[in-house]
């Protein structure tokens, strides 16, 4: 098949419009339309349904779009590797992490990374969904479990546990908590057990809720739980990596915590030589080591 026609088809399928595709390709609508008709004739099939609101892919069009999308991802990967043959670290790197870890641990550390590599462009994708790294939905992932996808280079960064925290102001006002039964006079703040989260955290919440806690606030990520705790709404289930940046949080019921949650950094095998990926990987590992030192110092104090 003609590569140029495939390029034009991909742009039309992505935009859903001949006009918008033409704008992105710097071609007239009629030129784009001629190329699509020519490709349909070559394949002896219809690739688009024409509607007043735009173009919709046929079943055959969906098959071809899947192929051109995969090709486009591979070309982007090859382009990234070529750019990374330069000595300097620059350009875009897509990083995906869960919302809590990305907002509460990674984002506060990014100024140091930008100081070191000012020409780096970071696209930080915060969501619980596992993105497909081999298909280049992201370049690097930090996940709260070992990745199951093949052809990934992975590095275990640290272990995290979910614990109970409150502010001293809240405890002064509402009273100390010496046992789980004391929650009858307190509010629990946590993620809903059915929401996307690490299994160890969900298990801990389920065990706490078995005690019929009367007042409850559920939030769908740890950033929201933290904000509620800092505003004295109750006792929150939060990851222990918050200790470094929020030393004012008071741990409640020290005997209650989740099992260990492993934190992994992963990236595709094909990006092994990427200077941007290596720069981010090394930076995160340095920050993890510094984080551990600070936690040890806090315990010693």
ROKE-562449 format. One record per residue (C-alpha): residue in one letter; x, y, z. Coordinates in nm, 2 decimals. Example, Ala and Ser with C-alpha at 12.3 -4.5 7.8 and 13.67 -1.06 7.14 Angstrom:
<recs>
 rest     px     py     pz
    A   1.23  -0.45   0.78
    S   1.37  -0.11   0.71
</recs>
This chain:
<recs>
 rest     px     py     pz
    X   0.00   0.00   0.00
    X   0.10   0.36  -0.06
    X   0.26   0.50   0.26
    X   0.14   0.85   0.18
    X  -0.22   0.73   0.14
    X  -0.20   0.55   0.47
    X  -0.06   0.87   0.63
    X  -0.36   1.06   0.50
    X  -0.61   0.79   0.60
    X  -0.47   0.79   0.95
    X  -0.51   1.17   0.98
    X  -0.87   1.15   0.86
    X  -0.96   0.86   1.09
    X  -0.80   1.04   1.38
    X  -0.97   1.37   1.31
    X  -1.31   1.23   1.19
    X  -1.32   1.50   0.93
    X  -1.17   1.56   0.58
    X  -1.14   1.93   0.66
    X  -0.96   1.89   0.99
    X  -0.73   1.63   0.85
    X  -0.65   1.86   0.56
    X  -0.57   2.14   0.79
    X  -0.33   1.92   0.99
    X  -0.17   1.79   0.67
    X  -0.17   2.13   0.49
    X  -0.37   1.98   0.21
    X  -0.70   2.09   0.06
    X  -1.02   1.90   0.14
    X  -1.05   1.78  -0.22
    X  -0.70   1.65  -0.22
    X  -0.76   1.45   0.10
    X  -1.08   1.32  -0.04
    X  -0.92   1.20  -0.37
    X  -0.65   1.01  -0.17
    X  -0.91   0.84   0.05
    X  -1.12   0.74  -0.26
    X  -0.80   0.61  -0.43
    X  -0.71   0.40  -0.12
    X  -1.07   0.26  -0.10
    X  -1.05   0.16  -0.47
    X  -0.71   0.00  -0.41
    X  -0.84  -0.21  -0.12
    X  -1.18  -0.26  -0.29
    X  -1.37  -0.17   0.03
    X  -1.54   0.13   0.20
    X  -1.33   0.27   0.49
    X  -1.57   0.55   0.61
    X  -1.94   0.60   0.65
    X  -2.02   0.96   0.54
    X  -2.26   1.14   0.78
    X  -2.36   1.50   0.82
    X  -2.17   1.52   1.15
    X  -1.85   1.38   1.00
    X  -1.69   1.05   0.90
    X  -1.73   0.72   1.09
    X  -1.50   0.43   1.03
    X  -1.65   0.11   0.88
    X  -1.55  -0.23   1.03
    X  -1.28  -0.25   0.76
    X  -1.17   0.11   0.84
    X  -1.13   0.02   1.21
    X  -0.90  -0.27   1.11
    X  -0.68  -0.04   0.90
    X  -0.69   0.23   1.17
    X  -0.57  -0.02   1.43
    X  -0.28  -0.10   1.20
    X  -0.18   0.26   1.12
    X  -0.21   0.35   1.49
    X   0.04   0.08   1.58
    X   0.27   0.19   1.29
    X   0.25   0.55   1.41
    X   0.35   0.44   1.77
    X   0.64   0.25   1.64
    X   0.75   0.55   1.43
    X   0.73   0.77   1.73
    X   0.95   0.53   1.93
    X   1.20   0.52   1.65
    X   1.20   0.90   1.63
    X   1.26   0.92   2.00
    X   1.55   0.68   1.99
    X   1.71   0.88   1.70
    X   1.67   1.20   1.90
    X   1.82   1.03   2.21
    X   2.14   0.96   2.01
    X   2.23   1.32   2.09
    X   2.43   1.39   2.40
    X   2.19   1.63   2.57
    X   1.87   1.53   2.75
    X   1.58   1.71   2.59
    X   1.24   1.66   2.44
    X   0.91   1.50   2.57
    X   0.88   1.21   2.81
    X   0.54   1.07   2.90
    X   0.52   0.94   3.26
    X   0.22   0.77   3.40
    X   0.16   0.71   3.77
    X  -0.14   0.66   4.00
    X  -0.30   0.99   4.11
    X  -0.19   0.97   4.47
    X   0.18   0.89   4.40
    X   0.20   1.13   4.12
    X   0.06   1.43   4.31
    X   0.20   1.36   4.65
    X   0.54   1.20   4.59
    X   0.66   1.27   4.24
    X   0.53   1.61   4.15
    X   0.69   1.79   4.45
    X   1.03   1.66   4.33
    X   1.00   1.76   3.97
    X   1.16   2.11   4.02
    X   1.49   1.94   4.09
    X   1.46   1.74   3.76
    X   1.39   2.05   3.56
    X   1.68   2.23   3.72
    X   1.91   1.95   3.60
    X   1.75   1.92   3.25
    X   1.57   2.25   3.17
    X   1.49   2.14   2.81
    X   1.30   1.83   2.92
    X   0.92   1.83   2.85
    X   0.73   1.61   3.09
    X   0.38   1.49   3.02
    X   0.27   1.36   3.36
    X  -0.04   1.13   3.31
    X  -0.21   1.07   3.64
    X  -0.46   0.79   3.64
    X  -0.53   0.45   3.79
    X  -0.57   0.28   3.46
    X  -0.26   0.07   3.34
    X  -0.14   0.23   3.02
    X   0.01   0.02   2.74
    X   0.39   0.10   2.74
    X   0.48  -0.12   2.45
    X   0.22   0.07   2.24
    X   0.37   0.40   2.37
    X   0.07   0.52   2.56
    X   0.35   0.64   2.79
    X   0.73   0.61   2.80
    X   0.77   0.53   3.17
    X   0.53   0.40   3.44
    X   0.55   0.40   3.81
    X   0.30   0.14   3.94
    X   0.20   0.00   4.27
    X   0.25  -0.36   4.16
    X   0.50  -0.54   3.94
    X   0.40  -0.49   3.57
    X   0.27  -0.79   3.39
    X   0.33  -0.67   3.04
    X   0.60  -0.84   2.85
    X   0.91  -0.67   2.71
    X   0.94  -0.42   2.99
    X   1.24  -0.33   3.19
    X   1.14  -0.29   3.56
    X   1.30  -0.17   3.88
    X   1.16  -0.21   4.23
    X   1.19   0.14   4.39
    X   1.05   0.09   4.74
    X   0.77  -0.05   4.95
    X   0.47   0.14   5.07
    X   0.22   0.07   5.35
    X  -0.12   0.23   5.41
    X  -0.16   0.37   5.76
    X  -0.40   0.58   5.97
    X  -0.33   0.95   6.01
    X  -0.49   1.26   6.16
    X  -0.39   1.61   6.25
    X  -0.31   1.70   6.61
    X  -0.58   1.97   6.60
    X  -0.84   1.71   6.51
    X  -0.73   1.47   6.78
    X  -0.72   1.75   7.04
    X  -1.08   1.84   6.95
    X  -1.23   1.49   6.91
    X  -1.02   1.29   7.15
    X  -0.75   1.02   7.12
    X  -0.81   0.69   6.94
    X  -0.66   0.39   7.14
    X  -0.86   0.11   6.97
    X  -1.07   0.06   6.66
    X  -1.39   0.07   6.87
    X  -1.31   0.44   6.94
    X  -1.41   0.52   6.58
    X  -1.77   0.54   6.70
    X  -1.67   0.90   6.80
    X  -1.46   0.97   6.48
    X  -1.49   0.99   6.11
    X  -1.29   0.76   5.88
    X  -1.17   0.90   5.55
    X  -1.06   0.65   5.29
    X  -1.10   0.53   4.93
    X  -1.41   0.33   4.86
    X  -1.31  -0.03   4.86
    X  -1.47  -0.08   4.52
    X  -1.27   0.21   4.36
    X  -0.94   0.15   4.17
    X  -0.66   0.12   4.42
    X  -0.39  -0.11   4.55
    X  -0.53  -0.43   4.69
    X  -0.36  -0.40   5.02
    X  -0.52  -0.06   5.08
    X  -0.87  -0.19   4.99
    X  -0.82  -0.49   5.22
    X  -0.73  -0.26   5.51
    X  -1.03  -0.04   5.45
    X  -1.26  -0.34   5.44
    X  -1.13  -0.46   5.77
    X  -1.19  -0.12   5.93
    X  -1.54  -0.09   5.79
    X  -1.62  -0.43   5.94
    X  -1.63  -0.24   6.28
    X  -1.95  -0.04   6.17
    X  -1.79   0.30   6.18
    X  -2.08   0.55   6.18
    X  -1.93   0.85   6.01
    X  -1.75   0.79   5.68
    X  -1.61   1.00   5.39
    X  -1.49   0.82   5.08
    X  -1.27   0.98   4.81
    X  -1.15   0.82   4.49
    X  -0.78   0.90   4.54
    X  -0.53   0.96   4.82
    X  -0.48   1.33   4.73
    X  -0.84   1.39   4.82
    X  -0.81   1.18   5.14
    X  -0.51   1.39   5.24
    X  -0.69   1.72   5.18
    X  -0.98   1.61   5.40
    X  -0.74   1.50   5.68
    X  -0.55   1.83   5.66
    X  -0.88   2.01   5.70
    X  -0.96   1.82   6.02
    X  -1.24   1.62   5.88
    X  -1.13   1.29   6.04
    X  -0.88   1.01   6.04
    X  -0.75   0.91   5.69
    X  -0.61   0.59   5.54
    X  -0.29   0.72   5.36
    X   0.04   0.59   5.22
    X   0.33   0.62   5.46
    X   0.55   0.81   5.20
    X   0.36   1.12   5.31
    X   0.56   1.14   5.63
    X   0.85   1.33   5.47
    X   0.64   1.62   5.33
    X   0.37   1.63   5.60
    X   0.56   1.57   5.93
    X   0.27   1.72   6.12
    X   0.04   1.42   6.05
    X   0.00   1.21   6.36
    X  -0.01   0.83   6.32
    X  -0.32   0.67   6.47
    X  -0.35   0.31   6.58
    X   0.01   0.21   6.49
    X  -0.08  -0.16   6.51
    X  -0.32  -0.11   6.21
    X  -0.15  -0.09   5.86
    X  -0.18  -0.26   5.53
    X   0.05  -0.52   5.38
    X   0.35  -0.40   5.18
    X   0.28  -0.25   4.84
    X   0.57  -0.27   4.60
    X   0.64   0.04   4.39
    X   0.79  -0.04   4.04
    X   0.94   0.18   3.77
    X   0.90   0.03   3.42
    X   0.97   0.12   3.06
    X   0.98  -0.06   2.72
    X   1.28  -0.26   2.62
    X   1.31  -0.05   2.31
    X   1.37   0.26   2.52
    X   1.67   0.10   2.70
    X   1.91   0.34   2.53
    X   1.69   0.65   2.57
    X   1.88   0.93   2.75
    X   1.55   1.09   2.86
    X   1.43   0.77   3.02
    X   1.77   0.70   3.18
    X   1.78   1.06   3.32
    X   1.43   1.02   3.47
    X   1.51   0.66   3.60
    X   1.83   0.77   3.77
    X   1.66   1.08   3.91
    X   1.38   0.88   4.07
    X   1.62   0.63   4.22
    X   1.83   0.91   4.37
    X   1.51   1.06   4.52
    X   1.40   0.73   4.66
    X   1.73   0.69   4.83
    X   1.71   1.04   4.97
    X   1.35   0.97   5.08
    X   1.46   0.66   5.27
    X   1.74   0.86   5.45
    X   1.49   1.13   5.56
    X   1.25   0.87   5.70
    X   1.53   0.70   5.89
    X   1.63   1.04   6.04
    X   1.27   1.11   6.14
    X   1.25   0.77   6.32
    X   1.59   0.84   6.49
    X   1.46   1.18   6.61
</recs>
